[in-house]
Amino acid sequence: MTGLDTPTPKPTEIKLHQKSRVLEIAFADGKAFNLPCEFLRVYSPSAEVRGHGPGQEVLQAGKKNVEITHIEPVGSYAVQLTFSDGHDTGIYSWDLLYDYGLHQEEMWQHYLERLEKAGASREPGAAPLEPRPKSK
């Protein structure tokens, strides 16, 4: 476990598996994580997703089939991911990716609970809880 005085290990390898839509990232301490594209998209560190303060997060629905289409290094500390839905404003630092890897399971459960509460779906094109007009 990394503490405040222990720097996050640097990645030694980053691989994008297009068929399974998973970003595999290995770190210098021997830990490796498989982060699904959908997970990375719904937890994008961008202001568009996170909002500008606590409680302003925007729930991302319909991202089940999203893919990473481009990975751009940002200095020696992060990558910028471009997704198939056009989202490209999140900068994913090594610290963030390592933290996501360590907490992926509980973060994913939290996301699924939020979707359920909102009546939203992971499936693309599924409308939120808006009543559909009745046909006459």
C-alpha positions as CSV (number, residue, x, y, z in Angstrom):
1,M,0.0,0.0,0.0
2,T,1.4,3.4,-0.9
3,G,1.5,6.1,1.8
4,L,1.8,9.8,1.4
5,D,5.6,9.6,1.7
6,T,5.8,6.7,-0.8
7,P,5.6,7.8,-4.4
8,T,3.4,5.8,-6.7
9,P,5.4,3.3,-8.7
10,K,5.8,4.1,-12.3
11,P,4.1,2.0,-15.0
12,T,6.4,-0.4,-16.7
13,E,3.9,-1.4,-19.4
14,I,0.6,-0.2,-20.8
15,K,-1.3,-2.4,-23.3
16,L,-4.7,-1.8,-24.8
17,H,-6.6,-4.9,-25.6
18,Q,-9.1,-3.8,-28.2
19,K,-11.3,-7.0,-28.4
20,S,-11.9,-7.2,-24.7
21,R,-11.9,-3.4,-24.3
22,V,-9.4,-3.5,-21.4
23,L,-6.4,-1.3,-20.6
24,E,-3.7,-3.4,-18.9
25,I,-1.2,-1.5,-16.9
26,A,1.8,-3.0,-15.0
27,F,3.7,-1.0,-12.4
28,A,7.3,-1.1,-11.2
29,D,6.2,-2.7,-7.8
30,G,4.9,-5.8,-9.6
31,K,1.2,-4.9,-9.4
32,A,-0.8,-5.1,-12.6
33,F,-4.3,-4.1,-13.3
34,N,-6.9,-4.7,-16.0
35,L,-9.0,-1.6,-16.3
36,P,-12.1,-1.9,-18.6
37,C,-12.6,1.0,-21.0
38,E,-16.1,1.5,-19.6
39,F,-14.7,1.8,-16.1
40,L,-12.1,4.4,-17.2
41,R,-14.8,6.3,-19.1
42,V,-17.3,6.5,-16.3
43,Y,-14.6,7.5,-13.8
44,S,-12.9,10.0,-16.1
45,P,-11.0,12.6,-14.1
46,S,-12.4,15.4,-16.4
47,A,-14.5,18.3,-15.1
48,E,-17.2,17.1,-17.5
49,V,-17.6,13.9,-15.5
50,R,-16.4,14.9,-12.0
51,G,-18.0,18.4,-11.9
52,H,-16.3,21.3,-10.3
53,G,-16.8,20.2,-6.7
54,P,-18.2,17.5,-4.4
55,G,-21.7,16.4,-5.3
56,Q,-21.4,17.8,-8.9
57,E,-20.5,14.4,-10.5
58,V,-22.3,13.6,-13.7
59,L,-23.5,10.0,-13.9
60,Q,-22.3,8.4,-17.1
61,A,-24.8,6.0,-18.5
62,G,-24.8,3.9,-21.7
63,K,-21.1,3.4,-21.9
64,K,-21.0,-0.4,-21.9
65,N,-19.5,-0.7,-25.4
66,V,-17.2,2.4,-25.3
67,E,-13.6,1.8,-26.5
68,I,-10.4,3.7,-26.1
69,T,-9.4,4.9,-29.6
70,H,-6.2,6.8,-28.7
71,I,-3.7,7.0,-25.9
72,E,-1.5,10.1,-25.7
73,P,1.3,10.4,-23.2
74,V,1.2,13.6,-21.0
75,G,4.7,14.4,-19.8
76,S,6.1,11.5,-17.8
77,Y,3.3,11.4,-15.3
78,A,0.0,10.6,-17.2
79,V,-1.9,9.6,-20.3
80,Q,-4.8,11.2,-22.0
81,L,-7.4,8.8,-23.3
82,T,-9.7,9.3,-26.2
83,F,-12.9,7.3,-26.2
84,S,-15.1,6.1,-29.1
85,D,-17.9,8.4,-27.8
86,G,-15.6,11.4,-28.4
87,H,-14.7,12.0,-24.8
88,D,-11.1,13.1,-24.6
89,T,-10.7,15.6,-21.7
90,G,-9.6,13.3,-18.9
91,I,-5.9,13.2,-17.9
92,Y,-5.2,9.9,-16.1
93,S,-2.1,10.3,-13.9
94,W,-0.1,7.3,-12.8
95,D,-1.3,8.0,-9.2
96,L,-4.9,7.9,-10.4
97,L,-4.6,4.7,-12.5
98,Y,-2.8,3.0,-9.6
99,D,-5.5,4.1,-7.2
100,Y,-8.2,3.0,-9.6
101,G,-6.5,-0.4,-9.9
102,L,-6.4,-0.8,-6.1
103,H,-10.1,0.2,-5.6
104,Q,-11.7,-0.9,-8.9
105,E,-14.1,-3.4,-7.3
106,E,-15.7,-1.1,-4.8
107,M,-15.7,1.8,-7.3
108,W,-17.5,-0.4,-9.9
109,Q,-20.1,-1.5,-7.3
110,H,-20.7,2.1,-6.4
111,Y,-21.2,3.0,-10.0
112,L,-23.7,0.2,-10.6
113,E,-25.6,1.3,-7.5
114,R,-25.7,4.9,-8.7
115,L,-27.0,3.7,-12.1
116,E,-29.7,1.6,-10.5
117,K,-30.8,4.5,-8.3
118,A,-31.0,6.8,-11.3
119,G,-33.0,4.2,-13.3
120,A,-30.2,4.4,-15.9
121,S,-28.5,1.7,-17.8
122,R,-25.0,0.7,-19.0
123,E,-26.5,-0.1,-22.4
124,P,-26.1,2.5,-25.0
125,G,-29.3,4.2,-26.2
126,A,-31.2,3.3,-23.1
127,A,-33.2,6.4,-22.0
128,P,-33.3,7.5,-18.4
129,L,-36.5,7.5,-16.4
130,E,-38.4,9.8,-18.7
131,P,-42.0,8.6,-19.4
132,R,-42.5,7.8,-23.0
133,P,-45.5,9.4,-24.7
134,K,-48.3,7.0,-25.1
135,S,-49.2,6.2,-28.7
136,K,-52.8,7.0,-29.7
